[in-house]
Amino acid sequence: MKQSRLITLGIITMVALIFVLALSNSIFLTIDPGQRGVLFKRFGGGLDKQHVYKQGFHIIAPWNTMYVYDVRVNESFETMEVLSKNGLNIKVELSYRFQPDQEKIGYIHDEIGVGYQDRIIIPEIRSATREVIGKYLPEELYSSKREAIQDEIFQRTSEAIAKKHLVLDAVLIREVTLPETLQAAIERKLKEEQSSLEYEFRLERERKEAERKVIEAQAKADANQILNASLTDKILRDKGIEATLELAKSGNSKVVIVGGQEGGLPLILGQ
């Protein structure tokens, strides 16, 4: 009797162990770094949108289901053809970075599901790109307005997907392909504008150099005028006498002749 009970207990234990092992993937769950989980309670009210499970080890009832989302910033690419303001067909390649709102995983799963990129982000970014580029000319997209265009695409898309608990990190225009004839015309125009700017720069430089020379000449003229006004005959005579006296003190042989014409300076003749 005792042996029969032991056998029965052993069988029950073995069945329970097999059952636990079979359901271990459903009971024991590890959420990896960069992930969040939301639990669907089959007999407890359905999807628990308020509670977000963070990374680490979790134990859940085997009849419940944990849905795990990648919440890291992801990058994707989109290539599309759009019409510019003047009706020309332009090929644009975009890259964009996005992630779900970590604290709203339950709402995302309830309203959209794991395919939120295909259902929400891609349609919104395509719509915003068509609307924005449709307001600009091809040459603006190709050069001067490129940064403003991608910023506007980002703003429009970001506002649209935020309503669905999604976060847009950046939108970048990677490449713009125009019709060959138009691209060549734009490149010629840009080259001509560059040459014109360079010519204007040279003219401005020459003009400033001319102004500098005029100012320098005027300064010299003013200095000479002031100097001439200060050099009277008496001052010149005194300076001449001072120079003669200094020369007379030197040890070199010389002949000093005092006098000369009226107002003249002494003459010094050296041997």
C-alpha positions in Angstrom: 0.0 0.0 0.0 2.8 2.4 1.0 4.8 1.4 -2.1 1.7 2.1 -4.3 1.4 5.6 -2.8 5.0 6.3 -3.5 4.6 5.2 -7.1 1.5 7.4 -7.5 3.3 10.3 -5.9 6.3 9.8 -8.2 4.0 9.7 -11.3 2.3 12.9 -10.2 5.6 14.6 -9.6 6.9 13.6 -12.9 3.8 14.8 -14.7 4.0 18.1 -12.9 7.6 18.4 -13.8 6.9 17.7 -17.5 4.1 20.2 -17.4 6.3 22.9 -15.9 9.1 22.2 -18.4 6.6 22.3 -21.2 5.3 25.7 -20.1 8.6 27.1 -18.9 8.8 29.4 -21.9 5.4 30.8 -21.0 6.0 31.0 -17.3 9.6 32.3 -17.1 10.3 35.3 -19.2 13.4 37.5 -19.6 13.0 41.0 -21.1 16.3 42.1 -22.7 17.9 45.5 -22.5 16.2 48.0 -24.9 12.9 46.2 -24.6 9.6 46.7 -22.7 6.7 44.3 -22.2 2.9 44.5 -21.8 0.9 41.7 -20.4 -2.4 40.3 -21.7 -4.3 38.7 -18.9 -6.7 36.1 -20.4 -8.8 35.8 -17.3 -8.0 39.1 -15.6 -9.4 41.9 -17.7 -7.4 41.6 -20.9 -4.5 43.9 -21.8 -2.9 45.7 -18.9 -2.1 49.0 -20.6 -1.1 50.8 -17.4 1.7 48.5 -16.3 4.8 48.3 -18.5 7.3 45.5 -17.7 10.9 46.6 -17.8 14.0 44.6 -18.6 14.8 41.6 -16.4 13.4 38.3 -15.3 9.6 37.9 -14.9 7.3 35.0 -13.9 3.8 35.1 -15.4 0.9 32.7 -15.4 1.0 30.2 -18.3 -2.4 31.4 -19.5 -1.3 35.0 -19.9 0.8 36.4 -22.7 3.6 38.9 -22.6 4.1 41.1 -25.7 7.6 42.4 -25.9 8.5 45.6 -27.8 11.8 47.0 -28.9 11.9 50.6 -27.5 15.4 51.6 -28.8 15.9 54.2 -31.5 15.6 52.5 -34.9 16.6 53.8 -38.3 14.8 53.2 -41.5 15.0 54.4 -45.1 12.3 55.5 -47.6 12.7 56.2 -51.3 9.8 57.9 -53.1 9.0 60.0 -56.1 7.2 63.4 -55.5 6.2 66.4 -57.6 7.8 69.7 -57.0 6.0 73.1 -57.1 6.4 73.4 -60.9 5.2 69.8 -61.5 8.5 68.1 -62.1 9.1 64.6 -60.8 11.8 64.3 -58.2 13.2 61.2 -56.6 14.0 61.6 -52.9 15.7 59.2 -50.5 15.0 59.8 -46.8 16.3 58.3 -43.6 14.4 58.6 -40.3 14.9 57.5 -36.7 12.0 56.6 -34.5 10.9 54.7 -31.4 7.7 53.9 -29.5 6.9 55.9 -26.3 8.2 53.5 -23.7 5.5 54.3 -21.2 2.7 53.9 -23.7 3.5 50.4 -25.0 0.1 49.1 -23.8 -1.8 51.7 -25.8 0.3 51.1 -28.9 -0.4 47.4 -28.7 -4.1 47.9 -28.1 -4.6 50.6 -30.9 -2.0 49.6 -33.5 0.1 46.5 -32.7 3.7 45.6 -33.4 3.4 46.8 -37.0 3.2 50.4 -36.1 6.0 51.4 -38.5 4.2 50.1 -41.6 0.7 51.2 -40.4 1.5 54.7 -39.0 5.1 56.0 -39.5 5.7 55.2 -43.2 2.3 56.6 -44.5 2.7 59.8 -42.4 6.3 60.4 -43.5 5.3 59.9 -47.2 2.3 62.2 -46.8 4.4 64.9 -45.2 7.2 64.6 -47.8 4.7 65.1 -50.7 3.0 68.0 -49.1 6.3 69.8 -48.1 8.2 69.3 -51.3 5.2 70.2 -53.4 5.6 73.8 -52.1 9.2 74.2 -53.3 11.0 74.4 -56.7 13.5 71.7 -57.6 16.6 74.0 -57.3 15.5 74.9 -53.7 15.4 71.3 -52.7 18.7 70.7 -54.5 20.6 73.4 -52.7 19.5 76.4 -50.5 16.2 75.1 -48.9 17.2 71.5 -48.2 17.7 71.9 -44.5 14.4 73.8 -44.1 12.5 71.2 -46.1 13.7 68.3 -44.0 13.0 70.2 -40.8 9.4 70.8 -42.0 9.0 67.2 -42.9 10.2 66.3 -39.5 7.8 68.6 -37.7 4.7 67.5 -39.7 5.5 63.8 -39.2 6.4 64.1 -35.6 3.2 65.9 -34.7 1.1 63.3 -36.6 2.6 60.2 -35.1 2.8 61.6 -31.5 -1.0 61.2 -31.4 -0.3 57.4 -31.7 2.3 57.4 -28.9 5.2 57.2 -31.3 8.4 59.4 -31.2 10.3 60.7 -34.2 13.9 61.4 -33.5 15.1 62.9 -36.9 14.4 63.0 -40.6 17.3 63.4 -43.1 17.2 63.9 -46.8 20.0 61.6 -48.0 19.8 62.1 -51.7 17.8 64.0 -54.3 17.7 62.9 -57.9 16.4 65.4 -60.5 15.9 65.0 -64.2 19.3 65.1 -65.9 18.5 68.2 -68.0 17.2 70.1 -65.0 20.1 69.1 -62.8 22.6 70.3 -65.4 20.8 73.6 -65.7 20.8 74.1 -61.9 24.5 73.3 -61.7 25.2 75.8 -64.5 23.2 78.4 -62.6 24.9 77.8 -59.3 28.3 78.0 -61.1 27.4 81.3 -62.6 26.1 82.7 -59.3 29.4 81.6 -57.7 31.4 83.4 -60.4 29.3 86.5 -60.0 29.9 86.5 -56.3 33.6 86.0 -56.8 33.7 89.0 -59.3 31.8 91.2 -56.8 34.3 90.2 -54.1 37.2 91.3 -56.3 35.5 94.6 -57.1 34.9 95.3 -53.5 38.5 94.4 -52.6 39.8 96.8 -55.2 37.4 99.5 -54.1 38.6 99.2 -50.5 42.3 99.3 -51.7 41.6 102.5 -53.7 39.9 104.1 -50.7 42.9 103.1 -48.5 45.4 104.7 -51.0 43.3 107.9 -51.1 43.2 108.1 -47.3 46.9 107.5 -47.1 47.7 110.2 -49.7 45.4 112.6 -47.9 47.1 111.9 -44.6 50.5 112.6 -46.2 49.3 115.8 -47.8 47.9 117.0 -44.5 51.2 116.1 -42.7 53.2 118.0 -45.3 50.9 121.0 -45.0 51.3 121.1 -41.3 55.1 120.7 -41.5 55.5 123.4 -44.1 53.4 125.8 -42.0 55.7 125.2 -39.0 59.1 125.6 -40.9 59.7 129.3 -40.9 63.0 130.9 -42.1 64.1 131.5 -38.6 63.6 127.9 -37.6 65.5 126.7 -40.7 68.4 129.1 -39.9 68.6 127.9 -36.3 68.6 124.2 -37.4 71.4 125.0 -39.9 73.4 126.6 -37.2 72.9 123.7 -34.9 74.0 121.3 -37.6 77.1 123.4 -38.4 78.2 123.5 -34.8 77.9 119.8 -34.4 79.9 119.3 -37.6 82.6 121.7 -36.4 83.1 119.7 -33.2 84.1 116.6 -35.2 87.8 115.7 -35.6 87.7 115.7 -39.4 89.6 118.4 -41.3 87.2 121.0 -42.7 87.0 124.7 -43.7 84.1 126.7 -42.3 83.1 129.8 -44.2 80.7 132.0 -42.2 78.3 134.2 -44.0 77.1 134.0 -47.6 73.9 135.4 -49.1 71.4 137.1 -46.9 69.9 134.6 -44.6 72.2 131.9 -45.9 73.9 129.3 -43.7 77.6 128.9 -43.1 79.4 126.8 -45.7 81.7 123.9 -44.6 84.3 122.6 -47.0 86.1 119.5 -46.0 89.7 118.6 -47.1 
